[in-house]
Amino acid sequence: MKKLLKVLGIILTIFIIGVLGILAFLQLGFPKVSPAKELNIEYTSERIERGKYLAHHVTLCMDCHAERDFGQFAGPPKAGTLGKGGDVFDHQMGFPGVFYAKNITPTGISDYTDGELFRVITTGVDNEGEPIFPVMPYQYYGKMDPEDIYDIIAYIRSLPAQGSEIPESKADFPVNFIIRSVPKDGEPTKRPDPSDQIAYGSYLVNAAGCAECHTPVDAQGAIIPELSFTGGRSFVMPGGTLLSSNITPHENGLGGWTEDYFVQMFKQYEDSSYVNPPVAPGDYNTIMPWTMYAGMKESDLSAIYAYIMTLAPSPNSVTKWTAGAVAEN
């Protein structure tokens, strides 16, 4: 018996040493991305205007880096909080930890160079060399045209400075170690000419991170690539659970939608007569930021539609809302 206990003790010791070795390797050896570039972006009015369009209506920086009011339909940002940060992504929403959107006004980014901002946006590594949790879709931004990222940087540099107390984000163990291995250098592409509608639509779909919400995830919270755009990712919300829609061109998705119907589904929220309704607990609500996407150009929405219609149709049928319960992926 003593011999057996001794053997088990040795095995346990080896196991613990092995685990500690792996954790030390992740802590000391990652993240592995290139140093921040030396960048001096010219903050022209054209750059700022293009960056504003992207940040508000395509990449939606101003959606997450604000406080959203889910007492209203689609959780629009609260007045006066744009860029100020503070939105929370926590266990209740299915995240392995508690993560806070940072202040991206000049107050929050004053210690970042342009190169460091470019790196954190496109690789997920901050100016101290630490990884951020990929609730910020930097994997998608890393595939964008660098000129578009420069425009976004120019725009957020132009925001009014706002002070805010944002707590530090904290990932659960062992995710706090695993996320160190996630960041990688971006793979930038040149923005296609809008005349190539499908290629341009594909570019916009990536920039908007559509796949991130409209794709189911595995047990570790990573999207399942082969099920991209088929819907069914669950989001726990006040009063119920939302399942994202199938947006492939199947009859269970967007197969019956015309281009005009698709465009107007977004633009209706930009109409001057539209009043965002309050949502009572348990009533249907969505994280889809309709009121922000509504500001996208009709030509850009048409390009997105053209690209979506090239996707492989999936028959996945989704019950979008379950009041008071947690739906399964």
N, C-alpha and C positions, 0 to 999 in steps of 0.2 A: 504493500500500500504506500509506504514511504517513497519507494522508488517511482511508483506511478505519479505521486504528487510532485516529486522532483522533476520528472519529465514534463508534466503539465506546466509546472512553473517555468521551466526553460522555454517551452513553446510560447507561453504567454509573454515572457520577457522579449523573445525574438519578435513576436507580433507587435508589441508596444513600440519596440525600437524601430521596426519597419514603418509603422504608422507615423511616428515622430519624424522619421527620415523623410517620408513623403511630404508631410506638412512643412518641414524645414525647406525642402526643395521648392515647394510652391511659394513659400514666403520669400525666399531669398533669390530664386531664379526667375520669377515672373512679377509683373507682366513683361513680355518681350515685344517691345515696339521700338521703332526708330526714335531718336531724339527729336524734339520739337524743331521745326525748320525756322530759319531766320526769315521772318516775313514782316514787311512794312506795307500794309494794305492802304491804298489811297481811298479815303472815305468820301468819294464823290456823291453828289446827289443822285446820280443814276444807280450807283451801287446800293445806296441806302434804300431807294425806292424799290428796287428789285428784291433786296433782302427783306424788306417789310412784307412784300407780297408773299414770299416764300414762308417767312416765319409765322405769318398770320393764317395763311390759307392753304399751304401745301405741306411743309414739314411740321407745321403746328407747334413750333417752339413756344409760342405764346399761349398755348392751350395747357401744356403740362407745367410750365413755369409761371403758374398763377394759381389762385384758389378757385376751384370749380364749385358751382352752386347746384347740387343735385336735388334741391327743392324745386328746380325748374327742369323742363324737358331738355334732355341732352347735356345737362350740366354745364351751362355757359360759364366762362370765367367771371368772377365777381369784379365789379367796377373798381378800378384803382389798384388791382393786383397784378396786372400784366407785367411779366418779367420779374416780379417780386419774389416768386417762388413760394414754397410752402405746401404744395399739393403732396398728399401722403399716399404711399403705396405700401400696404401692410398685410398682415396675416389674414385679416378679414377678406381681403381681395385676392387671397391665394398666393401671396408673395412670401418667399422664405426669409423674412426679416421685415424691417421697417425702413423705408427709403423715402427721402424727402427731395423734392425738386429744388434745385439751388436758385439763389437770386442771380439773374443774368443781366440786371441793370449794371451800369458802370460801378455802382457800389460793390456788387458781388464779384465783378470780374476785374477789378482795378489792378490786381496783382498778377494778371495773366498777360503775357505778350500775345501778339497776333498769332505767332507760331504755336504757342501753347493752347490757345483757343482752337486753332485748326486741329491740333492733335486730339484734344479731348472730344471734340465733336465727331471726328472721323475714326478714332481708335478706342475711345473710352478710357483714356489714361489722363489723369489730371496733372496740374503743374508741379505736384509733389511726387509724381511717378506712381501714384496709386490708382488702381482700377475703380471704375464706377459700375454699379450694377446695371445690366443691360435693359432695364426698364426704359432707359433712353436708347432709342434704336440706332446706336452709332454704327452698327453693322451695315445698315442701309445708307446712312449718310456718307460712309466711307466709299461707297460706289458712285457718289455724285460727282459732277464736274467741280473741280476745285474753285472755279470762278463763282459758282453758286454759293459755296461755303464762304468764300470771301465776302460776298454780298450780305450774307446773314450776319457775319461778324461786324461788317460796317454798320448794319442796322442796329444790332444790340448795343454797339458802342454809342449810338446816337440817342438811346432811350434816356428819359429823365432818371437821374439817380434816385433810388429808393432804398432806405434802410429796412432790414428785416432780420429777425432772429430765427435762423433756420437750424434745427437740431442736426447733429451728425447722423447719417444713415448707418444702420447696423444690420449686417446679414447674419443669419443663423449659422451655427456650426453644422456641417463642414462647408457650407456654401461660401462662407467668408474666405476660405482658402481656395475653393474651386474657381470662384470668379476671377482669381488672379491669372488663370490660364486662358481666359476667354478673349481678352483684347488682342488684336493683331493689326498690322498695318492695313490701311484702306487700299482698295483697288479702284482708284478713280477712273471714271469714264468721261468722255466728252458729251455734253448735252446734245442730243440729236436735233437736227433742224425740224421745227414744227411741221414742215411740209411732209415729212416722213411720219405720218400720223401714228402708226402702230409702234414704231421705235420710240417716238416721243412719249406716247402713252405709257409704254413700259418704263421709261425713265421716271415719269411722274408717279406711277404706282409704287416704284421703289422708294422715291423721295418721301412719299406720304406714308410709307410703312404699312400699306394695306394688308399685306400678308401676315403681319404680326398679330393683328386682331382677328382676321378672317381665316385662321388656320388653327386646328386643334393642337394641343401640346401633349408631350409625354409626361411621365411621372416626375421628371426633373424640371418641368416647366419650359422645356425647349420645344419650339414648334416642330411639327413633323413635315419635312419638306415635300414628301410625296402626296400630302393632303393639302397643299397650299391652296388657299382661297375657297376651300370647301365648307368653311364655317364650322360652328360647333364649339368654339373656345368659350369657356364659361367665365363670367365675371360676376362676383358677388357684389350686389349693390344694396343700398338702403331699401328694404321692403321686398327684395326678391333676387333672383338670379337671371342674368341675361346670357343667352347663347348667341354668338355672332352669326350673321347670315352667311349662307352659301352665296357667293357672288360669281360663280362660274355660269356659263351660258346654258344651263340645264333648266327645264321647266320648274325644278325645285329651287332654282337660284334666280338668275336674271334673264333666263332664256326667253321670257315673254316680253321683255322690256325693249322698247324702241329707243333710239338715240335721244330723241326729243324728250321722252318720258324720263330717261335717266338724268338728263341735264336738269330738267325742271324739278325733279325730286330734291336736288340740291338748291337750285336758285329760288325755290319758294320761300326759303328761310331768309332770303335777302330782300324780299319784297317789303316795301315800306309799310304795308298794311299788316304785316305779320307781327303778332304779339306772342312771345314765348310763354306757354302756359305753365302754371304751377303743377307739380305732381304730388299727389297724396301718397303716403306710405302704402306700399303694396301695389300701386298702379304701375303700369308699364313705363319704364324709363330706359335710357340707353347711354352708353359712354361715347357713342358715335358723335363727334362734335359737329353736328350739322350746321350750326350757325357760323362756324369758322370756315368749313369747307365751302359754304355758300358763296364766299367771296372769290372763289376760283373763277378764272375766265371761262366763258362758255366753250371757247376753242380748246382749252386744256381739259375740261370735263369731257368733251367729245373725243379727245385723243385717249383718255382713260377708258372710255366706253369701247372705242375701237380695239384697244389692246385686250380688254376683258373678254370681248367676243372671240378672241383667238385662243382662249384657255380651253383645256380639255373639260368637257361638261361632266359634272359630278352629280349623281342622284341623291346626295346626302340631303335628307329632310331635317329641318331644324325647327324645334319649338322654341321661339325666341325668348319667351318670358315665362318664368315660374314664380308666382308670388309666394313669398315667405318660405322658400325652400332652396336648398343648394342643388343645382342640376349637375349632372355628371358630364364629362367630356365624351 
